[in-house]
Amino acid sequence: MKKSLIAMAVLAASGAAMAQSSVTMYGVVEATTDLGFKSTTDVTNLNFSFTNANGVLLAPAVLTTSRSVEKASFRLQDGNSQGVGTSRIGWRGVEDLGGGMAAKFQLEMGLRIDDGCTTDQTSTCAVGGSSNSGGNTFGRNAWVGASGGFGEVRLGRQVLGSFGVQANGWVAGSSNGLYDAGSGTAPLMGGVRFANAIKYITPNLGGFSGNLTLRAPEGSGSTSAVNAAGLVATTDSTNKTGFDLAAEYANGPIYAGFGYNKVDRTTASNNGLAGAANIVTSTSGPVKAWTLSASYNFGVAQPFFNYTRQTTDGRTSTITGGVGATGSSTQLDKAYSLGVKVPLGAVTLIAGYGENKITGSGFTANNGILATSTAVTGKVKAFQIGAQYALSKRTLIEANYGENKSDVARATATPTPVTTTVASTGTRVKTNALNVGLRHSF
C-alpha cells in the first residue's frame, strides 16, 4: 500500500512537471494565383564628351534604349511573393524553471508552397560575414533563451527589433511582396535578421518595452602566405559588431515605435609582391538606418505610418607600387508609407501607398587627382488595394491589386585636362498585378 502511494505521488509529480513544459508546432500555408501580371523594364544609356573650358560638344551624343517585358496571364506564387506573408512551419517551446524563470526556444523555417521548396536551398548557410555548409534550414528563427523578472535574453538567429518597428507601421505587416507599399519602397534597416545574435528584451512597463540586439563579429580573421622570396601576402576581414535597437509603446489602440540599426565590415589585402608590383587594397561599407512607425485603431478604421532613413557608405583604397587610388560612395534612402485597414465584419479592406527617394554620389581619385565622379537619383513608388475575407479564425481568402514603379538614374563623369566624358544610365521598372489567394494558419 505504501509503495502504491509512493508510486502515485511520483507519477503525480512527474505529471505536474510535464504540465509546466510545452512545445507547440505552428505554421502558415499560403498560395496566390496571379490573374494578370506584367513587368516592364526600360533602360536608356547616353554617352557624350565635351571640352572642359567651354562645354562644346566634341562628338554627337550616343543614345541607346532597350525594353524587356515579362507578362503572364496566369501564375501560382507563394504568399511572400504577392500575398501577405511567407509560408512557414515552426516549433516554439517553454519550460517553467520556477521562481518566475522560464527557458524558451524557437525554430522556424520558410517554405515556398508553390513548389514545396524551402526559402533557402543554397549549399552554404549565411551567418553574417561568414558561411557554413548546410543551407539555412531554420533561416527565419533559431534561438534559445531564458526569461524572468529581468526581461528576456535570446541567443541565436532572430528577427531584428528595428524591422519589427517598421513592419508595425506598414498596413500589410512584414510581407515584402508587390502589394506591400511599405516594404515595397522602404530600405529594410540593413536586413531583417541577425545571425550569431544576443538579444535582450525588457519587461513590458505599462505598454513601454524595448530590445537590444548585438551580432557577434564572426567571420573576422586573416590569412597569410609566404612566397619563395620571403614576401608575405595577407588578407584581413573584419566584421564589426552589429547593433540594433528598438523602443516601442503599445497600449490599447495606440502603437508607436523607434528603431535604429548599424552594420559594418572591412577587408584589406596585399598580393605580397615587391615594388611596383605590390598591390594593397581595402574596402569598407557601413550601413546606418533609423525608422519611426505609428498606428491607431479607431475601431472603424486603423491608419498606419512609417518613415525610414538609411545611409549606405562605401570606401575603397588601392595602392599599386606606392601609387594610390581611392574611392567613396554614399547612398541615402528616405522612405515613407501610409496605409489604412478597415474592418467590415468578416471582410477587411486594405489600402497603402509608399515612396522612397534615393540620392547618392561618389568619386574615385588617383593620388588625390579626381578620376571619376558619380551621381545617383531615383524614386520608387508603390500602391496597393486589397480585401480579405475570413472563412474562419484560421483561414482567409484575399484579393489584391498593386503597382510598383522604380525610376533610377546614374551618371558617371570622367574628366581630363582637356575633355570630360559623361555616361548616364536610366532604369525604369513598372510592375503591376492582380491576384487572389488562400491563407491557412495552424
N, C-alpha and C positions, 0 to 999 in steps of 0.2 A: 504494500500500500504506500509506504513512504517513498519507494523507488518510483512508483507511478506518479506521485505528486511532484517529485523532483523532475521527472521527465516532462510532465505537463508544464512546469514552471520554465524549464529550459526552452521548450517549444514556444511558449508564450513570449519569452524574452526575445527569442530569435525572430518571431513574427513582428514584434514591436520594432526591432532593429531594421528588419526588411521594410517596414512601413515608413521608416524615416529616410529611405533611399528610393529614388525613382529615375528611370530612363525613359525618355519619350522619343518616339520616331515621328517625324513630321515631314511635310513636303508641299510643293505646289507643282501642278502639272497644267501647262497652258500651251495652246496652239492657236495660231491665227491664219486665216485664209485671205490673201490679198485678192480683191475683186478687180483691182486695177492698180498697176504700179508703173511709174515712169521716172527715170533719172537721166537728165541731160547735162553733159559736161562740155563747156565751150572754153577753148584755150586760144589766146592771142599772144603772139610774140612780135615785138617791134624792136628793130636794131638800127642804129644810126650813129654817125660820128660827126663832130663839129669842131671848129677851131676854138681854142681856149680864149684867144684875145677878143674876138668879136662875135662868136657864136654862129659864124657862117657854116652852113651845112656843107660838108665835104663830099658826101655821096648820098644818093637817094636813100630814103628810109626804106627798110625792107620789112614788110608786114606779112605775117603768115597766120592763118587761123585753122583750127580743127574742131570737129564736133564728134562726140560719141554719145549714143543713146542706148540706154538699157530699158527695155519695155517688156512687160509681161501682163497678160490678161488674167493669169491665174498663178498664184504661188502659195505654198504652205510654209509657214515660218514658225520658229519658236517664239514664245511670248516676249523675250527680251529684244527681238529684232523689231517688232512692230506693235507689241502689245503693252501690258502693264507690269511685266517682270519676268525674270529668268525662271524657267522650271528648275526645281531643285529638290533634293532629298537630304535630310539631316537627322542627327541624333543629339539630344541635349540631356544632361543628367545632373542631379543634385543629391548630395548626402548630408544629412544633418549631423554635425560633429559635436553638438552640444554647446551650451554657453553662448548661444546666438551665432555660432560659427557654422559655415557650410562649405563643402567642396563642390565645385561645379566643372562641367566641361561642355564643349560643343564641337561637333564635327559636321560640316556641311559641304556638299558638292553641287556644282551646277550641271544641269542636263540640257540638251537640245532635244525637245520632244519630237521635232520634225524628222530627225534621222536617228535618234537614240544615242547619239554621242554625248560624252561629257564635254563641258565647255572648254577644257584644255586637255588635248591629247598629244602634246608635244613630248619629245623624248627627254627633255630637261625640265626641271622644276624651278621656276623663277622665285628667288628668295632675296629680293633687293638687288644688291650688286653682284651676287654670286649665283651659281646654279648647281643643282644636284640632279642625278638621273632619277627618272620615275614619273615625271609629269605631276601636275597639280591635281591630285585625286580629290583632296578636300580644299580646293582653291578658294572657296568662299569664306569658310571659317574653320579653324583648327586650333583650339586653345583649351587650357585647363587653368582653373583659378580657385580662389577662396574669397568668401565674403563674411562680413560681420558688422559690428557697430562702427568700425573704422571706414566702411565702404566696401569696395571690391577690387581685387587685383587679378588680372588675367595675363597669362603667358602664352604666346603663340601668334599665329596669323589671325588677324581680326580687322573688322571694318573701322575706319577712322572716324573719330568723333566729329571732325570738321565736315566730312562728307555726309554724316547724319544730319548736321545742321542744314547743309544745302538741300538734301532730299526733303526735309520738313518744310522747306519754302517752295517746293515745286508741286504743282497741282497733281501731277501724275506720280509723285513719290520718287523712289530711287530708280525706276525704269529709265534706261537710256536709249530707247528705241526712237524711231522717227517721230512718234506722236507725243514725246515729252518735250515741250517747248523750253523747259528748264535746262535739263542736261543736254538737250539737242543743241544748245547755244553756249552754255557756260563751260569754262575750263573746270576740270574736276580736281582742284586742290592738290595737284601733284600726285594724284592717284586716289583709289578707293580704299585700299587696304595696305597695311604694313605687315610684312613677314618678320620673323625674329623680333617680335614686339613685346613690350611690357606696358600694360595699360592699367591706370588707376582711375577708378570711378568713385566719386564722392557719394556720401549718403544724400538722399533727397530731403531738402530742408524747406518745407513749405512750397514746393514746386521748383526750387532752385537746385540745380545739380551741375556737375562739371566732370570732365575727364581729361587726363593727360596720357599721351601715348608716346613712347620712345622706341625707335627702331635701332637695334644694335647694329653697329657698323661692320657687319660681317662681309666677307669677300675682299677685305683690305689685305694687302700684303705686297711682297716684292719678289722678283726673280732676278738672277744674275748668271752670266756665263762669261768665262774667261777664254779668249782665243789663244792661238799659238804665240802671239806676240806679248801675251800677258795683259792685254787690254780688256776691260770689263764692260759688258753691255748689261744694262739694268732696265727693269720695268717696275714702276711703283704704282699701285692702285689704292686709293683711299676713299672709303665711303664714310661720309660724316654721319654722325648720329641724327637720324630722322626725328623730327619734332612735330607733334600735333596736339592742339589744344581746342577744347570746346567748352562753352559755358551756355547753359540753357535755362529757360524758365517755362514750365508747362503746368498750368493750373486752370482747371475748368475749360472754358472756351479759348483761352489765350495761350499762344506759343510765341516765344522769341528766342533767338539763338545767335551766337557768335562763334566762329571757328577760325583757327589760324594753323597753317601748315608750312613746313620748310624741309626741303631735301637738298642734298648736295653730294657731289662726287668729283674727285680729281684723279688724273692719271698723268704720269710722266715717264719718259723712256729715253734712252740713248742707244745708238747702234754699236757702240764700243770700238769705232774706228778712230784713226788718228787724223789730226789736222783738218784739212778742208773736207774730208770725207765723213767727219763726225757730225751726226745729226741728233739734236736734242729736242724733244717735243714735250709739250704739256697741255692739258685741256682741263677745263672745269665747267660746271653747269648748274649753279644753284637755281632752285625754283622756290619762290615765296608767294603765298597767297593768303587772303583772308575773305571771309564770307559773312553775310548777315541774312537772316531769314525771319519771317513773321507770318502768322496766320491768326484768324479769329473766327470762331464758329458762331454765327448768329442764329443757327438753327435752320432758318430758311435758306441760308447760303453761307459758304465758307470761302473767303478770299485768301490768296496766298501771294507772298512776295519774297524774292531773293535777289541779292546783289553780291557779285563776286568779282574780286580784283586779283589778278595773278601776274607776276613778273617772272620771266624766264631769261636768265643771263647765260651767255656762252663766252668763254675766253680761251684763246689758243695762243701758243708760242712755239715757234720753230727756229732753232739756231743751227745753221749749217756752216761748219767751219768758222764759227765766230761771227757769221753774218746773220742778223736776226730778222725774223718776220713775226709780227704779232697780229692778232685779230680779236675782235669783240663784237658781240651781237646781243641785242636786247629786244624782247617782245613783251608788250603789255596788252593783256586781255581785260576788258571792262564789260561785264555782262550783267544783265538783269532779266528777270522774268516775272510775269503777272499771271495769275490764274484764279479761277473760281470753280467751286464744286457746289452743285445744287441738288439736294435730295428731294425726290418726289415719290414717296412711298418706296416701292421696290426698285424704282428707277433712279439712277444718279447721273446727272448731266455734268460734263466736264468741258472747260474751255481754257486755253492758255496761249500766251504769246511771249516770246523771248527774243533778245538781241544780244550779240556780242560784238563789240567794236575792237578791232585789232590794229595796233600800231607797233612799228618796230624799226630799228636802224642797226647798222653795223659798219665795220671797216676792217681792212687789212692794211698793214704798213710794213715796208721793208726798211729796216734801220731807221725808223722814225719818219720815213717819207711815205705819204699816202699812196697806196697802190689801187685799192678799190673801195667804194662806199656803196652801201645798200640801204634801201628804204622799203618798208612793208606797210601797206594799208589794207584794211579789209573790214567786212561786216558780214555777220551771219544772222539770219532772221528765221524764225520758225513759229508756226502756229498750229494748234490742234483743236479739234472739237470731237466730242465723243459721248457715248451713252453706255451705261452698264445696267443690266437687269439681273437682279438677284433671284435665281431659281430656288435657292435655299441659303442657309448660313454659310455654306462652304462652296457653292457652285454659282457661277455667274456667266452670262454671255455679254459680249461687248461689241460695239461698232465704233469705228474711228475713221476720221479723215484728217490728214495732216500734210503740211508742206514745209520743206526746209530749203532755204536758199543761202548759198555761200558765195561771196564775191571778194576775192583777194588779189591784190596786185603787188608784184615785187619788181623793183628796178635796181640795176647794178650799173654804176658808173666807174670807168677805168680811165683815169687822167694820165696824160704825159705832158711834158713841157710844151708840146705843140697841139695835140688833139685830145679830145675826150670821147670815148666810145660808151654808148648807153645801150643796155639791153633791158627791155621791160617785158614782163610776162604777166598776163592777167588770166586767172582761172575762175570761171563761174559755173557753179553746180546747182541745179534745181531738181529737187526730188519731191514727188507727191504720190500719195497712195490712199486707197480706200480699202478697209478690211473689216472682217468680223472674226471674233474669237471666242473660245470657250476656256474657262479657267476653273480648276477644282483644287481646293486646299484640303489637306488631311493632317 
